[in-house]
Amino acid sequence: MKKQSLIKGTFVLGAAGILSKFLGLFFRWPLQMLIGDEGVGYYQMSFPLYMFFIAAASGIPVAVSKMVSERNAIGDHEGVIQVLRKSILLMVILGTGFTAILLIFSNPIIHFLKWDRKSYYSLIAIAFAPIFISIMSAFRGFFQGLQNMNYTAASQIIEQIGRVIVGVGLAYLLLPKGIEYSAGGAALGAAAGGLFGGIYLIVKYVYVRKEINVFKVADNKDVLSKLLYIAIPVSLGAAVSSIMSLIDSALVPQKLLEAGFTYREAAILYGQLTGKAFVLINIPLTISSALCASLMPIIAESYILNRKVDVINKVDLSFKISMVIAIPSTIGLYVLAHPILDLIFPGQSAGFDILQYSALSIPFIVLVQTSTAVLQGIGHYVRPVANLALGCIIKVVITLFLVPIPHINIYGAVLGSIGGYIATCILNIIFLSRKLKIRVNYFETMVKPAFASIFMMAAVVIIYLYVYNYSMNSRIACFLAVIAGVIIYVPIIVIFGIFKYSYIKRRFLKK
C-alpha cells in the first residue's frame, strides 16, 4: 500500500474531517430546529459519557497505528496482521463491556450526576454506540499505521452520513412523543454511523490483506502485552481529556443552579456551550486531529529507524501547521461569532458570546494534541497523561469557583478549560524540548501565522461589511466572507514565508 507524506495525510484526513463536520451540520441544524437549546442540552448531557468511552478506548487504535508503522517499516507483514487481530479482540471486549455498564446502570448514573430525568432516553440510546465504534476504531488504527489515510477518511464520511440519516430521521419521528424522546432518537444515530463505517473498513481490509499476502498468522502473546503497554497510558491521557467534558456535564448544571438559574435555564446555557460553541471550535480541532493521526506513525517510523534529524524536522513542521490552523480559527470565530451562529442555526444565535470566549482555547488545545502525538511517537506515554491530569485539576478548581458566581456563570467553565489547556500545553512543550533537545521557533510557528491571520481577518471583515451593506443579509455576507478568507489566507501564508510552495512540493507532496 502506498504511503502518504505528513502534509498529504493531514490534508486527506483534514478534508474528510471538515466534510464530516459539514455533514454534521445536517445533523445539528435540524436537531436544533426540532428540539431547541433545551432538547440539545438533554442530548449533550449523555454525550460526554460516550466520548469518555471513545477516549478510554482511544489508546488501542493509537497503539495499533504505532506498532503497525514500526513493523511495516522493517517488512514484518505477519506482525502487522497480528497487531490488528489482538486490537480487535481488545476493542470488542471494551465496547461490549461499556455498553452493558451504561444500560444496566443508566438510572444510578443519572441520579449520581443529578441530571434531568428527561436525559434518560439519550443515555440509553447512546449506550449502543460503543459496540460498533470499537471495531471501526481498530481498523482505522490499522490503516493509519500503514500511512494511508484514504480508507480512514472515507469511513469518517460514511459514519457521519449514517449518523445524520438515522439520527435526524428518528428525532423527527419521535418528536410527537416529546423532545426527550426526540433527543434519544438523535443519540441512536451514533451507533448507526459506527455500524456503517465499520462495514466499509472491513470490506477494504479484505482487499488489503490480499495485497499484503499474509494468510496464516501465528499467535504471539507479546503483541498483546505491547499493545496494552502503549494503549493504557494513551487511553488514560485521552480519558483525562474526556473527563474535562464529563466534569462540565456533572458540575456546570449543578453550579448554575447554585448561581440562581432554573433547571431549564441551566439546560439552555449548557446546550449553548456544548451544542453550539463546542461544535464550532471542534472544526479546527478536526484538522489538528488529522495532523496528529498522520504524525504519529511517521514520527514512530523515523524514530525506530534512528532518523533523528527527520524527527526534529517533522516536529517543527507539525507545530507550524498547528498554528496555521489554530490562530486564524480563533480570530475568525471570535470576530464573526454572531453571524456564524446565525448562518448555521438561523434564528438560534443566542450564546454567540460563549462561542467567542471558547474560541480562545483553540491554540492551546491544538498544541496539546500535537505535542502529545509527538511524545507518543517517540515512546513517552506517561508524561502527557500527568500533564493533562494537572490541567484537569486546574479546570475543576476554576469551574467550581467561578460558575456559581451569577454574573460569570457558564463563562467560568470556559475559563476553566482555557486555564487547564494552557498549563498542559506549557508542560508538554517544556518536556518535549528537553527530550529532543530542540527549541521551538516561536517567531516562525506563532508570530508569523498571527500576523498572517490578522491581515486575512481584516480582509474578511471588509468583505463582510461590504456584502452586508449591499445585500442587508448577514448570512450571505458571512458565508461569502468566510469563503473569501480561506482563499485569501493561502497566498498570505506563502507571502509571509510561513510555507514555500516549492518546499512543500519537494519535501512533502512526494514521498
Buried (B, 14 or more C-beta within 10 A) or exposed (E): BEBBBBBBBBBBBBBBBBBBBEBBBBBBBBBBEBBBBBBBBBBBBBBBBBBBBBBBBBBBBBBBBBBBBBBBBEEBBBBBBBBBBBBBBBBBEBBEBBBEBBEEBBEEBBEEBEBBEBBBBBBBBBBBBBBBBBBBBBBBBBBBBBBBBBBBBBBBBBBBBBBBBBBBBBBBEBBEEBBBBBBBBBBBBBBBBBBBBBBBBEEBBEEBBEEBEBEEBEEBEEBBEBBBEBBBBBBBBBBBBBBBBBBBBBBBBBBBBEBEBEBEBBBBBBBBBBBBBBBBBBBBBBBBBBBBBBBBBBBBBBBBEEEEEBBBBBBBBBBBBBBBBBBBBBBBBBBBBBBBBBBBBEEBBBBBBBBBBBBBBBBBBBBBBBBBBBBBBBEBBEBBBBBBBBBBEBBBEBBBBBBBEEEBBBBBBBBBBBBBBBBBBBBBBEBBBEBBEBEBEEEBBBBBBBBBBBBBBEBBBEBBEEBBEEEEEBBBBBBBBBEBBEEBBEEBBBEBEBBEEEEBEEBBEEE
